[in-house]
Structure formats: C-alpha cells, structure tokens
C-alpha cells in the first residue's frame, strides 16, 4: 500500500468514527483549506485549479447549510451568514477576485473558532456531569 492510499484509509477511518461535532469541525477546516488553495491558485494564475478548489469549498459550505438546524434563532442567523459566505465564494469564482474569497475565509475561520469553543464547552459540561 502506498502512502497516498494509507492516508486515504486513515482519513476514511477518522471520518467514520468521529462524533458529529468533530465532523462539523472537519468541514470548516476543509472549506478553509480549499479557499486558501483557491487563493493561491489565483495568485499563480492557475484559473482551472482555482475554480476546482473554490467548487470544493462551495460544496462544503452548501453541506454546512443543509445540515444547519434552524429550530434555534441563532441557527437562522448562522444560516444567513453561511448564505453570504456561499455568495462570496460564487462571486470570487465568477470574477476571479481574491477579496470575496478572503471575506469567505475570514468568516469561516470565525465560525470554526467559535465551533471549537462550543466543543470545548460541551466536553467540559459532560465531564462535570459525570
């Protein structure tokens, strides 16, 4: 088994065994990584790669949107921001502009960092309840 296959098997195992909150964190990290790669490809004038990476980020943001539980008021606001992030990604891709991609990355990074704090708080509360 080569290194790439081993890495893919490991990643699959990680995804299959991760709790839901960790999966969401993986999605945020993936979207941020793909936006970063899209920005880099734009700098390198590799428009095909920039498009491909941007579409990967769009797919992740779309997945985050369809899995957002809108039963809570904060989630409805979260969804509006996710829609804006998707809009930034689409505009950046259509116009091959970095600014909207950087805005999307900034917002996703803030969401990710907030999500990390939520995970820590939930784990702390679970530990105290035992």
C-alpha positions in Angstrom: 0.0 0.0 0.0 1.5 3.4 -1.0 1.5 6.5 1.2 -1.5 8.1 -0.5 -3.7 5.0 -0.1 -2.7 4.7 3.5 -3.5 8.4 4.1 -6.9 7.9 2.4 -7.7 4.9 4.5 -6.7 6.8 7.7 -8.9 9.8 6.7 -11.9 7.5 6.0 -11.5 5.8 9.4 -11.2 9.2 11.0 -14.4 10.4 9.4 -16.3 7.2 10.1 -15.5 7.2 13.8 -15.7 10.9 14.5 -18.6 12.3 16.6 -20.9 14.8 14.8 -19.3 17.9 16.3 -15.9 16.7 15.0 -17.3 16.2 11.5 -18.5 19.8 11.5 -15.1 20.9 12.5 -13.6 18.9 9.7 -15.9 20.5 7.3 -14.9 24.0 8.4 -11.2 23.1 8.2 -11.7 21.6 4.8 -13.5 24.7 3.4 -10.9 27.0 4.8 -8.1 24.8 3.3 -9.8 24.8 -0.2 -10.3 28.6 -0.1 -6.7 29.0 0.8 -5.7 26.7 -2.1 -8.0 28.6 -4.4 -6.5 31.9 -3.4 -3.0 30.5 -4.0 -4.0 29.2 -7.4 -5.4 32.7 -8.3 -2.1 34.2 -7.4 -0.4 31.6 -9.6 -2.9 32.4 -12.5 -4.0 28.8 -12.5 -7.6 29.5 -13.0 -8.7 25.9 -13.5 -7.2 24.9 -10.2 -8.7 28.0 -8.5 -12.1 27.1 -9.9 -11.8 23.4 -8.8 -10.7 24.3 -5.2 -13.4 27.0 -5.0 -16.1 24.5 -6.0 -14.9 22.1 -3.3 -15.2 24.9 -0.8 -18.7 25.8 -2.1 -19.8 22.1 -1.8 -18.7 22.1 1.8 -20.5 25.3 2.7 -23.6 24.0 1.0 -23.3 20.9 3.1 -23.0 23.0 6.2 -26.1 25.0 5.2 -28.3 21.9 4.6 -27.3 20.4 8.0 -27.9 23.6 10.0 -30.7 23.1 12.5 -32.9 26.1 12.1 -35.1 25.3 15.1 -33.0 27.8 17.0 -32.9 31.6 16.4 -29.1 31.7 16.4 -29.1 28.9 13.8 -31.3 31.0 11.5 -28.8 33.9 11.8 -25.9 31.4 11.2 -27.6 30.2 8.0 -27.9 33.8 6.7 -24.1 34.2 7.2 -23.5 30.8 5.5 -25.5 32.0 2.5 -23.4 35.1 2.4 -20.2 33.0 2.5 -21.5 30.9 -0.4 -22.3 34.2 -2.3 -18.7 35.4 -1.7 -17.3 32.1 -3.0 -19.5 32.2 -6.1 -18.6 35.9 -6.8 -15.0 35.2 -6.2 -15.1 32.3 -8.6 -17.1 34.1 -11.3 -15.0 37.2 -11.2 -11.6 35.5 -10.3 -11.3 38.0 -7.5 -9.5 37.4 -4.2 -11.4 39.8 -2.0 -14.6 37.9 -1.8 -12.7 34.6 -1.2 -10.7 36.3 1.6 -14.0 37.5 3.2 -15.5 34.0 3.0 -12.3 32.6 4.5 -12.4 35.1 7.3 -16.0 34.3 8.2 -15.4 30.6 8.0 -12.4 30.9 10.3 -14.5 32.8 12.8 -17.2 30.2 12.6 -14.6 27.4 13.0 -13.0 29.1 16.0 -16.5 29.6 17.6 -17.3 25.9 16.9 -14.0 24.9 18.7 -15.1 26.9 21.7 -18.6 25.2 21.7 -17.0 21.7 21.5 -14.7 22.6 24.5 -17.7 23.9 26.5 -19.8 20.8 25.7 -17.0 18.5 26.7 -16.4 20.4 29.9 -20.1 20.2 30.8 -20.2 16.4 30.0 -17.1 15.9 32.2 -18.7 17.8 35.1 -21.9 15.8 34.8 -20.2 12.5 35.4 
